[in-house]
Amino acid sequence: PVLRLLEAQLQDQRREHEEEVEALKNEVDAMKEEMEKQQQAFLQTLQLSPEAQVEFGLQQEITRLTNENLDLKELLEKLEKNEKKLKKQLKIYMKKVQDFEASQAMVPAERRRHERNMQVAVQRKEKDFQGMLEYYKEDEPLLIRNLIT
């Protein structure tokens, strides 16, 4: 049974290898064809007058730039779609922040005082770190909103 399993794996690998080799041969043939076409075009341009060579070169450059322009337009469309998606997410998060602010406004003053005391204790422990912000608990929603925008 182990021998059969190994033979089957070997056959699978051989088949995959043969498929890869065939694909590479096809790719090489396509590249050879493209190279022959380019050589033909090059030889034809050498036979042209200098003015015709310049015009041919300009046509080639126009074609290249047109293709590049189409690629850039496609990229721009993708980026615009992504921007719309991110703006929607931002609106959702802004709504959550506003809801959070509203819920914080309803928290009893006694609990807020307790949270402020806890926050101060945490801030004292973290004073060794650089770049940390010190703020009042009441200013947290405003700070969050400013960070998001």
Order of alpha helices (4+ residues) and beta strands (2+ residues): alpha-alpha-alpha-alpha
